[in-house]
Amino acid sequence: MSVHPDLHQQYVQACQSLGRSENPFVAHLLQEVDNNYKTEGTEGITLKVAGNNRLVPVQRVTDEDLEVLASVLSNTGFVTGLDLRYNVLTDAGAKHVAAFLQENSTLQYLNLMFNDIGTSGAELIAEALHRNETLRHLRMTGNKIGNKGGMFFASMLQINSTLEKLDLGDCDLGMKCLIAIATALAQNRSVKAINLNRPLLYSLEEETTAHIARALKNNSSLVELHLCKHDMKTFGVKRLCEALYENSSLRYLDLSCNNIICDGAKFLAQLLKWNKTLEILDLNANRIEDDGAIYLSEVLALYNRTLKALSVVSNNISGKGLVALSDAMKINVTLSYIYIWGNKFDEATCTAFSRLIRSGRLAPSCTDVEPYKVDGHIHLAELSHGLKKHYYWTPSYGEEMSREANASLAIAAVSEH
């Protein structure tokens, strides 16, 4: 076994040489890494310097703190992941991130979600990825890089051939950079998962959805696609479905928080009749209502045997549509995960899903409802399960990647992280 460097001691020395004050939170985490190695020995660890950690006192990482940490980790081969979410890094910190990405040859996972990195910081990080050949997963979630910052990442996708997962959700992307990213994806063969949630769109014509659909026709590597809050309506869903008839790689499609009604659900149902690839469909917070649920249930009962998870949370579905979905599950044994909370439960719905759970057809960990009885009547209570439970936060204890916590990652994982 190779000798493990003393990270805490290196950190203390780096603070002294750079004239920086020690961050007690960073020092504590590095001391933990050293102690764990002495007792267990470990390689390929992810250093979790998350600013929303509630188990220990946290002093959030600043740009100066990151400069010191990067100097310590620059030649450390056993750290393959770095989680810096919810800190106070700015464009100045992004400069240290970019330098680190060019110097380090082992980092595979980098989480920068919800810092204060802007357009110029995005440019530095994207340009560093022109030359970096090891990073596979980057999360920029919640950094307001804007349309111009997104354009730098679109250019990067035309050059980089290593990155597999890119999260640009909640980054204030605009129409131009979404179209540029879609154009890059038509040629890129390395990206397997991309998150483009909540762009800032000022058009009702759904141009961006049309461009993304065009990219899906030509892309044979994308496994996971998030298009939450794209103001997508029936026209956009139709274009996506037309593209997915020709796509044989996409396994996870997130269309949550759009304006999809029963007509859009009908196009999705027709797609599922022929599609043999899609495993997860997230329609959370749309408005497909009973007609849309019935369209989906008919196809799931009679034709589709590929879909494993379906979320129809908060879709204004009443008992008629929900019972139809439960009936489809009696026939379709492939569909294992279903999430229905936020709809209009009647007694028939409660009884139907209670029977599915009691019979063992639907595991309690694979749905977001749990039956209970009051005065002889069955009701459904909400369970904290879902497709994206740990998208914004990680648990204080328990397994972060468990199916109960986050079915999307467990069913259609695209990489180690």
C-alpha positions as CSV (number, residue, x, y, z in Angstrom):
1,M,0.0,0.0,0.0
2,S,1.4,3.4,-1.0
3,V,2.1,6.0,1.7
4,H,-0.8,8.4,2.0
5,P,0.1,12.1,2.2
6,D,-1.0,14.0,5.3
7,L,-3.6,16.4,3.8
8,H,-4.3,18.3,7.0
9,Q,-0.6,19.0,7.5
10,Q,-0.2,20.1,3.9
11,Y,-3.2,22.4,4.3
12,V,-1.8,24.1,7.4
13,Q,1.5,24.6,5.5
14,A,-0.2,25.9,2.4
15,C,-2.2,28.4,4.5
16,Q,1.0,29.7,6.0
17,S,2.9,29.9,2.8
18,L,0.0,31.8,1.0
19,G,-0.7,34.0,4.0
20,R,-4.3,32.7,4.4
21,S,-6.3,32.0,7.5
22,E,-7.3,28.4,8.0
23,N,-10.9,27.5,7.3
24,P,-11.9,25.2,10.3
25,F,-14.5,23.4,8.3
26,V,-12.0,22.5,5.5
27,A,-9.3,21.6,8.1
28,H,-11.8,19.3,9.9
29,L,-12.7,17.5,6.6
30,L,-9.1,16.9,5.6
31,Q,-8.3,15.6,9.1
32,E,-11.2,13.2,8.7
33,V,-9.8,12.0,5.3
34,D,-6.4,11.4,6.9
35,N,-8.0,9.5,9.9
36,N,-10.2,7.3,7.6
37,Y,-7.2,6.4,5.5
38,K,-5.2,5.3,8.5
39,T,-8.0,3.0,9.7
40,E,-9.5,1.8,6.4
41,G,-7.3,2.8,3.5
42,T,-9.2,4.3,0.6
43,E,-8.7,5.3,-3.0
44,G,-11.0,7.3,-5.3
45,I,-12.7,9.4,-2.7
46,T,-15.1,12.3,-3.1
47,L,-14.2,15.2,-0.8
48,K,-17.5,16.7,0.3
49,V,-17.0,20.4,1.2
50,A,-20.7,21.2,1.0
51,G,-21.7,24.5,2.5
52,N,-25.1,23.1,3.6
53,N,-23.6,20.4,5.8
54,R,-25.6,20.3,9.1
55,L,-23.7,17.7,10.9
56,V,-20.7,19.9,11.7
57,P,-20.1,23.6,12.1
58,V,-19.7,25.1,8.6
59,Q,-17.6,28.1,7.6
60,R,-18.5,28.4,3.9
61,V,-15.6,28.2,1.4
62,T,-14.5,31.5,-0.1
63,D,-12.3,32.1,-3.2
64,E,-9.2,32.4,-0.9
65,D,-10.1,29.1,0.8
66,L,-10.4,27.4,-2.5
67,E,-7.0,28.7,-3.7
68,V,-5.4,26.9,-0.7
69,L,-7.4,23.8,-1.1
70,A,-6.7,23.5,-4.8
71,S,-2.9,23.8,-4.1
72,V,-3.2,20.9,-1.6
73,L,-5.2,18.7,-3.9
74,S,-3.5,19.5,-7.2
75,N,-1.1,16.6,-7.0
76,T,-3.3,14.3,-4.9
77,G,-4.3,11.3,-7.0
78,F,-6.7,9.6,-4.7
79,V,-9.3,12.4,-4.7
80,T,-11.5,11.8,-7.7
81,G,-14.5,13.9,-6.6
82,L,-14.9,17.4,-5.2
83,D,-18.2,18.6,-3.9
84,L,-18.3,22.4,-3.3
85,R,-22.0,23.0,-3.4
86,Y,-23.6,25.9,-1.5
87,N,-20.5,27.9,-0.8
88,V,-19.7,31.5,-1.7
89,L,-17.3,31.0,-4.7
90,T,-17.3,33.8,-7.2
91,D,-15.7,34.4,-10.6
92,A,-12.4,34.7,-8.7
93,G,-12.9,31.3,-7.3
94,A,-13.7,30.0,-10.8
95,K,-10.2,31.1,-11.8
96,H,-8.8,28.7,-9.2
97,V,-11.2,25.9,-10.4
98,A,-10.0,26.4,-14.0
99,A,-6.4,26.2,-13.0
100,F,-7.0,23.1,-10.9
101,L,-8.8,21.4,-13.8
102,Q,-5.8,22.0,-16.1
103,E,-3.3,20.8,-13.5
104,N,-5.1,17.8,-12.0
105,S,-5.3,14.5,-13.9
106,T,-7.5,12.5,-11.6
107,L,-10.7,14.5,-10.8
108,Q,-13.8,13.0,-12.4
109,Y,-16.6,14.7,-10.5
110,L,-17.0,18.4,-9.7
111,N,-20.0,19.9,-8.0
112,L,-20.2,23.7,-7.9
113,M,-24.0,24.1,-7.6
114,F,-25.4,27.2,-6.0
115,N,-22.3,29.3,-5.7
116,D,-22.0,32.9,-7.1
117,I,-20.2,32.1,-10.3
118,G,-21.1,34.3,-13.2
119,T,-20.4,34.7,-16.9
120,S,-16.7,35.3,-16.7
121,G,-16.3,32.4,-14.3
122,A,-18.2,30.1,-16.7
123,E,-15.8,31.2,-19.5
124,L,-12.8,30.2,-17.5
125,I,-14.2,26.8,-16.5
126,A,-15.5,26.0,-20.0
127,E,-12.1,26.9,-21.5
128,A,-10.3,24.7,-19.0
129,L,-12.5,21.8,-20.2
130,H,-11.1,22.3,-23.7
131,R,-8.0,20.6,-22.5
132,N,-9.1,18.6,-19.5
133,E,-9.4,14.9,-20.3
134,T,-10.5,13.4,-17.0
135,L,-13.6,15.2,-15.7
136,R,-16.7,13.2,-16.4
137,H,-19.4,15.0,-14.3
138,L,-19.8,18.7,-13.8
139,R,-22.7,20.4,-11.9
140,M,-23.0,24.2,-12.4
141,T,-26.6,24.2,-11.1
142,G,-27.9,27.6,-9.7
143,N,-24.9,29.7,-10.8
144,K,-26.3,32.6,-12.8
145,I,-24.0,32.3,-15.8
146,G,-26.6,33.6,-18.2
147,N,-27.0,33.2,-21.9
148,K,-23.4,34.3,-22.6
149,G,-22.0,31.9,-20.0
150,G,-24.0,29.0,-21.5
151,M,-22.5,29.8,-24.9
152,F,-19.1,29.1,-23.6
153,F,-20.3,25.6,-22.5
154,A,-21.9,25.1,-25.9
155,S,-18.5,25.7,-27.5
156,M,-16.8,23.4,-25.0
157,L,-19.2,20.6,-26.0
158,Q,-17.8,20.8,-29.5
159,I,-14.3,20.2,-28.3
160,N,-14.4,18.1,-25.1
161,S,-14.8,14.4,-25.6
162,T,-14.6,13.2,-22.0
163,L,-17.5,14.9,-20.1
164,E,-20.4,12.5,-19.6
165,K,-22.8,14.5,-17.4
166,L,-23.4,18.3,-17.5
167,D,-25.9,20.1,-15.2
168,L,-26.8,23.6,-16.3
169,G,-30.1,23.7,-14.5
170,D,-31.2,27.1,-12.9
171,C,-28.4,28.9,-14.6
172,D,-30.5,31.5,-16.4
173,L,-29.7,30.1,-19.8
174,G,-31.3,31.9,-22.8
175,M,-32.7,30.9,-26.2
176,K,-29.4,31.4,-28.1
177,C,-27.3,29.2,-25.9
178,L,-30.0,26.5,-25.7
179,I,-30.0,26.4,-29.5
180,A,-26.2,26.3,-29.5
181,I,-26.1,23.5,-27.0
182,A,-28.6,21.5,-29.0
183,T,-26.5,22.0,-32.1
184,A,-23.4,20.8,-30.2
185,L,-25.3,17.7,-28.9
186,A,-26.1,16.7,-32.5
187,Q,-22.4,16.1,-33.0
188,N,-21.2,15.3,-29.4
189,R,-20.8,11.6,-28.7
190,S,-19.6,11.6,-25.1
191,V,-22.3,13.4,-23.1
192,K,-24.8,10.9,-21.7
193,A,-26.8,13.2,-19.4
194,I,-27.6,16.9,-19.6
195,N,-29.8,19.1,-17.4
196,L,-31.2,22.2,-19.0
197,N,-33.9,23.0,-16.4
198,R,-35.5,26.4,-16.0
199,P,-34.0,28.6,-18.8
200,L,-35.2,32.2,-19.3
201,L,-37.3,32.0,-22.4
202,Y,-39.3,35.0,-23.8
203,S,-40.9,33.3,-26.8
204,L,-44.0,31.2,-27.0
205,E,-43.0,29.5,-30.2
206,E,-41.0,26.6,-28.6
207,E,-38.0,27.1,-30.9
208,T,-35.6,25.7,-28.4
209,T,-37.7,22.5,-28.0
210,A,-37.7,22.1,-31.8
211,H,-33.9,22.4,-31.9
212,I,-33.4,19.9,-29.0
213,A,-35.7,17.5,-30.8
214,R,-33.6,17.8,-34.0
215,A,-30.5,17.0,-31.9
216,L,-32.2,13.9,-30.5
217,K,-32.7,12.6,-34.0
218,N,-28.9,12.6,-34.6
219,N,-27.6,11.8,-31.1
220,S,-27.0,8.2,-30.2
221,S,-25.3,8.6,-26.9
222,L,-27.6,10.7,-24.7
223,V,-29.2,8.6,-22.0
224,E,-30.7,11.3,-19.7
225,L,-32.4,14.6,-20.6
226,H,-34.0,17.2,-18.3
227,L,-36.3,19.8,-19.8
228,C,-38.1,21.0,-16.7
229,K,-39.7,24.5,-16.8
230,H,-39.4,25.0,-20.6
231,D,-43.0,26.2,-20.9
232,M,-43.5,23.2,-23.2
233,K,-46.9,22.6,-24.7
234,T,-48.5,20.2,-27.1
235,F,-46.5,21.4,-30.1
236,G,-43.2,20.9,-28.3
237,V,-44.1,17.4,-27.0
238,K,-45.1,16.4,-30.5
239,R,-41.8,17.5,-31.9
240,L,-39.9,15.6,-29.1
241,C,-41.9,12.4,-29.7
242,E,-41.3,12.6,-33.5
243,A,-37.6,12.8,-32.7
244,L,-37.7,9.9,-30.2
245,Y,-39.1,7.5,-32.8
246,E,-35.7,7.7,-34.4
247,N,-33.7,7.8,-31.1
248,S,-32.6,4.5,-29.6
249,S,-30.5,5.7,-26.6
250,L,-32.6,8.0,-24.4
251,R,-33.7,6.2,-21.2
252,Y,-34.7,9.1,-18.9
253,L,-36.9,12.0,-20.1
254,D,-37.8,14.7,-17.6
255,L,-40.7,17.0,-18.8
256,S,-41.7,18.1,-15.3
257,C,-43.2,21.6,-14.6
258,N,-44.3,22.3,-18.1
259,N,-47.8,23.0,-19.7
260,I,-48.4,19.5,-21.0
261,I,-52.1,18.6,-21.2
262,C,-54.0,15.5,-22.3
263,D,-53.1,16.0,-26.0
264,G,-49.4,16.0,-25.1
265,A,-49.9,12.9,-23.1
266,K,-51.6,11.3,-26.1
267,F,-48.4,11.9,-28.2
268,L,-46.3,10.4,-25.4
269,A,-48.6,7.4,-25.2
270,Q,-48.2,6.8,-28.9
271,L,-44.5,7.0,-28.5
272,L,-44.4,4.5,-25.7
273,K,-46.4,2.1,-27.9
274,W,-43.3,1.8,-30.2
275,N,-40.4,3.0,-28.1
276,K,-38.3,0.2,-26.6
277,T,-35.7,2.3,-24.8
278,L,-37.3,4.8,-22.5
279,E,-37.3,3.7,-18.9
280,I,-38.2,6.8,-16.9
281,L,-40.8,9.4,-17.7
282,D,-41.2,12.4,-15.4
283,L,-44.5,14.4,-16.0
284,N,-44.6,15.9,-12.5
285,A,-46.5,19.2,-12.3
286,N,-48.2,19.2,-15.6
287,R,-51.9,19.0,-16.3
288,I,-52.6,15.7,-18.2
289,E,-55.8,15.1,-16.2
290,D,-57.9,11.9,-16.5
291,D,-57.8,11.6,-20.3
292,G,-54.0,11.9,-20.3
293,A,-53.6,9.2,-17.6
294,I,-56.0,6.9,-19.5
295,Y,-54.0,7.3,-22.7
296,L,-50.8,6.3,-20.8
297,S,-52.5,3.5,-18.9
298,E,-53.9,1.9,-22.1
299,V,-50.5,1.8,-23.7
300,L,-48.8,0.6,-20.6
301,A,-51.3,-2.2,-20.2
302,L,-51.3,-3.5,-23.8
303,Y,-48.0,-2.5,-25.5
304,N,-45.1,-1.1,-23.6
305,R,-42.9,-3.3,-21.5
306,T,-39.9,-1.0,-21.2
307,L,-40.9,1.9,-19.0
308,K,-39.9,1.2,-15.3
309,A,-40.8,4.5,-13.6
310,L,-43.6,7.1,-14.2
311,S,-44.2,10.2,-12.2
312,V,-47.6,12.0,-12.7
313,V,-47.4,14.0,-9.4
314,S,-49.7,17.0,-9.4
315,N,-51.4,16.5,-12.7
316,N,-55.1,17.2,-11.7
317,I,-55.9,13.5,-12.2
318,S,-58.9,12.2,-10.3
319,G,-60.0,8.7,-9.4
320,K,-60.9,7.6,-12.9
321,G,-57.4,8.2,-14.3
322,L,-55.6,7.0,-11.2
323,V,-57.5,3.7,-11.1
324,A,-56.7,3.2,-14.8
325,L,-53.0,3.5,-14.0
326,S,-53.3,1.0,-11.1
327,D,-55.2,-1.4,-13.4
328,A,-52.3,-1.1,-15.9
329,M,-49.8,-2.1,-13.2
330,K,-51.7,-5.3,-12.6
331,I,-51.0,-6.3,-16.2
332,N,-47.6,-4.6,-16.8
333,V,-45.0,-6.1,-14.4
334,T,-42.2,-4.0,-15.8
335,L,-43.5,-0.7,-14.5
336,S,-42.2,-0.8,-10.9
337,Y,-42.1,2.8,-9.8
338,I,-45.1,5.1,-9.8
339,Y,-45.5,8.5,-8.1
340,I,-49.0,10.0,-7.9
341,W,-49.1,12.4,-4.9
342,G,-50.8,15.8,-5.5
343,N,-53.7,14.5,-7.5
344,K,-57.4,14.1,-6.5
345,F,-57.7,10.9,-4.5
346,D,-61.1,9.3,-4.0
347,E,-62.0,6.1,-2.2
348,A,-61.5,4.0,-5.4
349,T,-58.0,5.4,-5.8
350,C,-57.1,4.7,-2.2
351,T,-58.5,1.2,-2.4
352,A,-56.8,0.4,-5.7
353,F,-53.3,1.5,-4.6
354,S,-53.7,-0.1,-1.2
355,R,-54.4,-3.4,-2.9
356,L,-51.3,-3.0,-5.2
357,I,-49.1,-2.4,-2.1
358,R,-50.7,-5.1,0.0
359,S,-50.4,-7.7,-2.7
360,G,-46.7,-7.0,-3.2
361,R,-47.2,-5.8,-6.8
362,L,-46.1,-2.3,-5.8
363,A,-43.3,-2.1,-3.2
364,P,-43.7,0.6,-0.5
365,S,-40.3,2.0,-1.5
366,C,-41.3,2.4,-5.1
367,T,-44.1,4.9,-4.7
368,D,-44.9,8.1,-2.8
369,V,-48.1,7.0,-1.1
370,E,-48.8,4.8,1.9
371,P,-52.3,3.4,2.8
372,Y,-53.8,3.8,6.3
373,K,-57.3,3.2,7.6
374,V,-59.5,5.5,9.6
375,D,-63.1,4.5,10.7
376,G,-63.1,1.7,8.2
377,H,-62.1,3.9,5.2
378,I,-58.7,3.7,3.4
379,H,-56.7,6.8,2.8
380,L,-53.3,7.5,1.3
381,A,-50.5,9.4,3.1
382,E,-47.5,10.9,1.4
383,L,-44.1,9.2,1.5
384,S,-40.8,11.1,0.9
385,H,-39.9,9.1,-2.2
386,G,-39.5,10.3,-5.8
387,L,-37.4,10.7,-8.9
388,K,-35.3,13.7,-7.9
389,K,-35.4,13.8,-4.1
390,H,-31.7,14.3,-3.7
391,Y,-31.2,16.7,-6.6
392,Y,-30.7,19.8,-4.4
393,W,-29.5,18.1,-1.2
394,T,-27.9,15.0,0.2
395,P,-29.1,13.1,3.3
396,S,-27.4,13.5,6.7
397,Y,-27.4,9.7,7.0
398,G,-28.5,6.7,4.9
399,E,-27.7,5.9,1.3
400,E,-27.8,8.9,-1.1
401,M,-28.1,6.7,-4.2
402,S,-30.7,4.3,-3.0
403,R,-33.7,3.5,-5.2
404,E,-36.0,4.7,-2.4
405,A,-34.3,8.1,-2.3
406,N,-33.8,8.8,-6.0
407,A,-35.2,6.2,-8.5
408,S,-33.8,8.0,-11.5
409,L,-30.2,7.5,-10.4
410,A,-30.8,3.9,-9.4
411,I,-32.6,2.9,-12.5
412,A,-30.7,4.7,-15.2
413,A,-27.4,5.6,-13.8
414,V,-25.0,6.8,-16.4
415,S,-21.8,7.0,-14.5
416,E,-20.3,6.2,-11.1
417,H,-21.3,9.6,-9.6
